[in-house]
């Protein structure tokens, strides 16, 4: 579909980021993609090539845009050949939409599917890049993402070999597994001897605290404060070249950069030291150029390009770290973090908290306030009716009535709720050691370092499943207190397990945070048994994006 | 022993041996004199009908019967013929019986005499009648050619997809052809025709008849017979003077010309492979003529029928079913008397070894260097044998020789041959009656071969063989089971339940099974109930759903679609149901399926707001209705009636027992009303739509303290929040005097930090200093630092004996105020010494 002369791609904007992970622009150029347009804005009439390819997700509104483009081109009497590529698959709903808009004839026979469910973010992270999946699942009760997830995992099997056994927790996780079983019936198991030893599927609903808690790893903080989009961040460029050249600078964050892969998972408080240490060794290496034999000199010159690279990335990350430090050292950040950590420790969770009240009074960013209320509600296993009502009223009074549906969505998702009789969180905190007080941030011994005191429940479950004796069977009581059904190490396909290394895939239905990924990486490095870990997720989320997805702010247009 | 084996060999000239051996003893009750016997190739079934020439004579007296036998003479079925008169019988490559009627209709039947389909050879054939017909193997399958009474040929290359072609006319259409045959190569089919002594090639209409000459020495007036070999490379001609001419298909190369001494046209003559031709005069003589002109005659005293195979001829007679073939080279090498081939010595060595004789070693020594060849020869030769004894003999020899060499390829070949022979022996059993030779077996692909077993309803054997030959389940076991199921479905005398259960029990969830195909067969057989039951087992949801929709079983389709998790399928079914049901029925129906309902709701939200609401109404989902109303209230067209809509939203929430949301809605409606009143009263706009806080702030800015107070009372604004707003407002107005008054009027519930902050925010450092002393102790250090009062900050920190606070202060003034920094260093030292 990519051969045969010059062509123009018209993008569904939601796909530009994810697809760039696989096919960056210069690769597309090699395939004679000359121009690119966005579906939602502008006109494609300036496109020079005859071939027009629409690359889109199966969303009805995208079909409308396609129809508009096609109609306007027809009015201008431009002769075009259209193609639509659906990612990951087309739907009848969309085809009907195209028919109703009267353009189905123009594209009939040229509708393709690109069954790309997972996009690679990293060597060990793949994402469906569907940030709205969890909201659609909980609020709209639309399980399309479950189906895509199962299809994606099935494709994963075709590529990496069959899955040996499966464990899951939570309703959506079980649903994914059930569909995976169905697909296996339809397609049969891939014929390979080795593959994925263990697939762990976790429903985001079992742990709503981790996504709203403030992440304190380097990468997590960047995501929280700057926002990472498909491994890219955009920063004001004057920070990087002494105030000259205003504008934006785009930086790609991935493990191909040695320095970044070294510090990304560290607690932010340890990043400064790491950067300083690196700077010192590099400086020492530069120093070493004096008084050397020719041989040594030659080696030095050979290493020079690499050293320059490290030097450059050192400069970049020092700047980023300084920007972050400015925020994390500020009182608002620290005060808020303190309250968050008190909640996690179970302090003052059951009453109206004056800090939250004051935050509302000062009308700080509503997302920050909502996150804190969510944390309080979760750590208290729900708020007293009186407390919850009070918060709601305060928010409506200060931020306006237009937020009422956002509140109702958060409630529907279980992020804020009224307390029931049982208090499972307190039990969970103790039995799973979710809060570890004496953890070191710079030289951690427990994954709780990623939030400084709090170990994400999801990753703790993975730790128990893979490394603790008895696995999940030993903590059956705990699992029972979590929402949804549990599946423990159910055999799926026949595979040979290699002694050398086990492949474990942890799949988050509803998204996971950078901190969770860091915690899992830490876990694997920490333990003796060799495990190759791959994190799969519907999307990378952070407290801000996660909370924002539940917002429905009304306005008088 | 080898003497016994070579005994049935028959030399034709030098170094050329043919052998004739029994395949089956036949116990069919056939008089070969007055029947026409047609056997299918590849050991296929045999159709028998009364000889049509004799039958024609008594036409109209009785309807003929066609008997179908297996190759081993077991009766399979009978067809009571009640259609037109039959001109020619034949078998297709898919083992269907083909009958050409005189009206040009070609009918096909399966092995069991069930009518399959038919097609016509055109109007001319219908009107002028067909006088002759021949079947042939074409490049596309099985073809048929008919000759009409007006001496025109019509041709079809593939009976499964009949596409009629008119063949060009003979040079003279006045007289009938004296003989003809079809020659088919990879691209086209042609007809070789003799009219009297002249020969010509006919193709499709586009070209004219092409005269062609054969180099026949003898004088003759007519060519009475033409046959082509199985591979269409060779042709044999028979003249009225009893001469047999063999040559290449294009007649350019002449192999030989033999005088048969017979004037009458042979009853049958067919090629035996492409090396020799077999000529039959019934009850008298069977003559074998090799290409080099050497010939031999077998004496026969009974009627028989010949069936041409790719590697020989099968002879069917009253008591016997025999095979005549050229002795395969490798067999000759091993068994020929005085053979010096290694295989021959190995065979002898093995024999001696089994006798326990030391001579074994001597023989083995003779072939020491060529042991590998010897093993290969014995192994391969075993494959060509029909007798189990001979097979064993040769395999034992191969195994014996194999043990002296190390070669995994020989091992593999040996195992492969054992497997193949086991399968061949199993299917040659007279109960199955499929006498394939090794060459034929290899020529038919395994899939085709399994299909043949399935055609004979030998499902069990087919599955066993598929498993034994390690054929992937999808192509082997699963496929056979599916075919079995298709057959089962056609048995209309069985109950739906029984059939469905039997099929499901057998097939289970074997990979690659398509229940849809079986269900489609059931629909073909008018058994939609059975089809529905079968679809329960179909693993592919998409196929399941589409088939159910085709059967108009929308409800069942919905269940399957939901189970599959494929939301698109659910949408497809929803659209289908909406078309086929009344809206109210539909809405009532999908409430049982929450997922379908949720998806439909999501769809309606975009496409049909009315339905959307009515579903919530039907469900008494008051909270969702409340949310709908709120969204409605925010639609621009409803700006004037917003309060009313919000009140109805509140009503919904009340019914939904969400008192909290109810009161929020009511409160907002009230606020809107009051804001309108305020606008009128204060003669300004911009109140409507503000939040409570913003309203309060606006009132304070306008110094409407009374109204502000009233608002505070009415909306129960807590003191803390009131303070935040008031302080912020005063800061904005830079009314520092009022701020001071406010700070003194009442103890601030939010402390005095906000006072400092607001002053700082509006650049009033002096003002800020007023309040800093009243800041709570915990915050004092921080606030002194904020005001750059480092000395004071240090003092407080020292009094609080807080070294961390001290170093914090120090870090802030380290560069700007080195003197204070030094002092702090002192203080830290003092604190630490006191400990």
Interface residues (C-beta under 8 A of the other chain):
Chain A: X58 X60 X89 X91 X92 X93 X96 X140 X141 X142 X143 X144 X146 X147 X150 X175 X178 X179 X182 X185 X186 X188 X331 X354 X357 X358 X360 X361 X362 X363 X388 X389 X392 X393 X394 X396 X397 X398 X399 X400 X401 X402 X404 X405 X408 X554 X555 X556 X557
Chain B: X474 X509 X511 X512 X539 X540 X541 X563 X564 X565 X566 X567 X568 X571 X572 X575 X594 X595 X598 X599 X601 X602 X603 X606 X623 X627 X630 X631 X634 X636 X639 X660 X661 X664 X665 X667 X668 X671 X689 X690 X691 X692 X693 X694 X715 X717 X718 X720 X721 X723 X724 X725 X750 X754 X782
